[in-house]
Amino acid sequence: MEGALSILGTALGAYLVGSIPFAVIVVRLFWKQDIRDFGSGNTGATNVLRVFGTVPGLAVYALDALKGAAGVWIGSLLAPDAWGGAGTDWFVVLGAMAAITGHTLSPFLGFKGGKGVATASGAILVAAPRVIPVMLVLFLLTVLVWKYVSLGSVVIATAFPIVCLLLYPDRYALAVFAFIVAAYVIWKHRSNIGRIRRGEEHRISFKRRMWDEVRSAAQDEGREKR
């Protein structure tokens, strides 16, 4: 009975934390806009960065990553002592996956959401920190060369299971987590992959904001009406 309650508490608690739509909250709070009306319409950090700039984009990324870290913490907190270290790993994985699911299927957004990369990175930072330097280098190199954040996300998702198996060969729960996360993130990016192949995907830019262009166009329209 204790194990069942711990599983339910981990899954529900991490899911609810993961479902907090920080991108929507931040943009509404500071710009009185809905991020879903701009750019790709996605409620993730990349769309906030592209539309409103680097600082708010990184702020949303940090908040979304914290959700993943919180999911891992909830899992480790509620894991029964009798289950041992291996059992705790499975609770950590459950908490991480529940947080990622909450981010991508938020009940506050009609069971829609972001693509889970930021939330997954926060979970990985806590659960498997040795993986982070490799993932960070791969991601930055991909984005710097091709200017596609989505491509960087797909590359690190593909590499994650391999790196995890190499660095954590005896932690089977983490290996399962790595393969599930990789498949889920790649599946969530299937439309981006299609746009990259067609040459239609937006490249990231740190010098201009889509919001500046929208505001400028609105001002021009206002002047024309006058």
C-alpha positions in Angstrom: 0.0 0.0 0.0 2.8 2.4 0.9 4.5 1.7 -2.5 1.3 2.4 -4.4 0.7 5.7 -2.6 4.3 6.7 -3.2 4.0 6.0 -6.9 0.7 7.9 -7.2 2.0 10.8 -5.2 5.2 11.0 -7.3 3.3 10.8 -10.6 0.6 13.3 -9.7 2.8 15.8 -7.8 5.5 15.9 -10.5 2.9 16.1 -13.3 1.2 19.1 -11.6 4.5 20.9 -11.1 5.5 20.2 -14.7 2.2 21.5 -16.0 2.8 25.1 -14.8 3.1 27.1 -18.1 5.8 29.5 -17.3 6.2 30.8 -20.9 2.5 31.9 -20.9 2.8 33.4 -17.4 6.0 35.4 -18.1 4.8 36.8 -21.4 1.4 37.7 -20.0 2.9 39.3 -16.9 5.5 41.5 -18.7 4.0 42.0 -22.2 0.3 41.4 -21.6 0.4 39.1 -24.6 -0.2 35.4 -25.3 2.9 33.6 -26.5 0.7 31.2 -28.4 -0.2 34.0 -30.8 3.4 34.5 -31.9 6.1 32.7 -33.7 5.6 28.9 -33.7 2.8 29.2 -31.2 4.8 26.9 -28.9 4.8 27.5 -25.2 8.5 26.7 -24.7 11.6 28.8 -24.0 12.8 28.8 -27.7 9.7 30.6 -28.9 9.9 33.1 -26.1 13.6 33.7 -27.0 12.8 34.1 -30.7 9.8 36.5 -30.1 10.7 38.5 -27.0 14.5 38.2 -26.7 17.4 36.4 -25.0 16.7 37.4 -21.4 13.1 36.3 -21.1 13.9 33.2 -23.2 16.6 32.1 -20.8 14.4 33.0 -17.8 11.6 30.7 -19.1 14.2 28.0 -19.9 15.5 28.2 -16.3 11.9 28.0 -14.8 11.0 25.0 -17.1 14.3 23.3 -16.1 13.4 23.7 -12.5 10.2 21.8 -13.1 12.2 18.8 -14.2 14.5 19.1 -11.3 11.5 19.3 -9.0 10.1 16.1 -10.5 13.3 14.3 -9.7 13.3 15.7 -6.2 9.7 14.6 -5.6 10.5 11.1 -6.8 13.5 10.7 -4.5 11.6 12.2 -1.6 8.7 9.8 -1.9 10.7 6.6 -2.7 10.3 4.1 0.1 13.5 3.3 2.0 12.8 -0.4 1.6 13.2 -0.2 -2.2 16.9 0.7 -1.9 19.0 2.6 -4.4 17.7 0.9 -7.5 14.1 1.5 -6.4 14.9 5.2 -5.8 16.2 5.4 -9.3 12.9 4.2 -10.7 11.0 6.8 -8.6 13.4 9.5 -9.9 12.6 8.4 -13.5 8.9 8.4 -12.7 9.1 11.9 -11.3 11.1 13.2 -14.2 8.8 11.6 -16.8 5.7 13.0 -15.0 7.2 16.5 -15.0 8.0 16.3 -18.7 4.5 15.0 -19.5 3.0 17.8 -17.5 5.0 20.4 -19.5 4.0 18.9 -22.9 0.4 18.1 -21.9 -0.6 20.8 -19.5 -4.2 20.7 -18.2 -3.9 24.5 -17.9 -3.4 24.8 -21.7 -6.0 22.2 -22.9 -3.5 19.4 -22.6 -1.0 21.1 -24.9 2.4 22.6 -24.1 6.0 22.8 -25.0 8.3 20.1 -26.3 9.9 19.0 -23.1 13.6 19.7 -23.8 14.1 22.3 -21.0 12.2 20.3 -18.4 14.1 17.1 -19.4 17.4 19.0 -19.1 16.5 20.0 -15.5 15.7 16.4 -14.6 18.9 15.1 -16.2 21.0 17.8 -14.4 19.9 16.3 -11.1 19.5 12.6 -12.0 22.5 12.2 -14.3 24.8 15.2 -14.0 27.8 13.6 -15.7 25.8 13.6 -19.0 25.3 17.4 -19.0 28.7 18.6 -20.3 28.6 16.3 -23.3 25.0 17.3 -24.1 25.8 21.0 -23.7 28.8 20.8 -26.1 26.7 18.9 -28.7 23.8 21.3 -28.4 25.9 24.5 -28.6 28.0 23.2 -31.6 24.8 22.2 -33.5 23.1 25.6 -32.8 26.2 27.7 -33.6 26.8 25.9 -36.9 23.2 25.5 -38.2 21.3 28.1 -36.1 18.5 25.6 -35.5 17.5 25.1 -31.8 15.2 22.3 -32.8 18.1 20.5 -34.6 20.2 20.9 -31.5 17.4 19.3 -29.4 17.1 16.4 -31.7 20.9 15.8 -31.8 21.2 15.7 -28.0 18.1 13.5 -27.7 19.6 11.0 -30.1 23.0 11.1 -28.2 21.5 11.0 -24.7 20.9 7.2 -24.5 24.4 6.4 -25.8 26.1 8.8 -23.4 24.0 7.7 -20.5 24.9 4.0 -21.1 28.6 4.9 -21.3 28.6 7.0 -18.1 26.0 5.2 -16.0 26.4 1.5 -17.2 24.9 0.0 -14.0 21.9 2.3 -13.5 19.2 0.5 -15.6 16.4 2.9 -14.7 18.4 5.8 -16.2 19.0 3.9 -19.4 15.2 3.3 -19.7 14.6 6.9 -19.0 17.2 8.0 -21.6 15.6 5.9 -24.4 12.0 7.1 -23.5 13.0 10.7 -23.4 15.0 10.5 -26.6 12.0 8.9 -28.5 9.5 11.4 -26.9 11.6 14.5 -27.7 12.3 13.4 -31.3 8.6 12.6 -31.8 7.6 16.1 -30.4 10.0 17.6 -32.9 8.7 15.8 -36.0 7.2 18.9 -37.5 10.4 20.8 -37.0 12.3 18.0 -38.7 10.0 18.3 -41.6 10.5 22.1 -41.8 14.3 21.7 -41.6 14.2 19.3 -44.6 12.0 21.8 -46.6 14.2 24.7 -45.6 11.3 26.4 -43.7 12.5 26.2 -40.1 13.2 29.5 -38.4 16.9 30.1 -37.6 17.7 31.5 -34.1 18.9 35.0 -33.8 20.1 36.9 -30.7 20.2 40.3 -32.4 16.5 40.8 -33.4 13.2 40.0 -31.7 10.0 39.1 -33.5 8.2 41.3 -31.0 10.1 44.4 -32.2 9.0 43.7 -35.8 5.3 43.1 -34.7 5.3 46.3 -32.7 6.9 48.3 -35.5 4.4 47.0 -38.0 1.5 47.9 -35.6 2.9 51.5 -35.2 3.3 51.8 -39.0 -0.3 50.7 -39.5 -1.5 53.2 -36.9 0.4 56.0 -38.7 -1.2 55.0 -42.0 -4.7 55.1 -40.5 -4.1 58.6 -39.2 
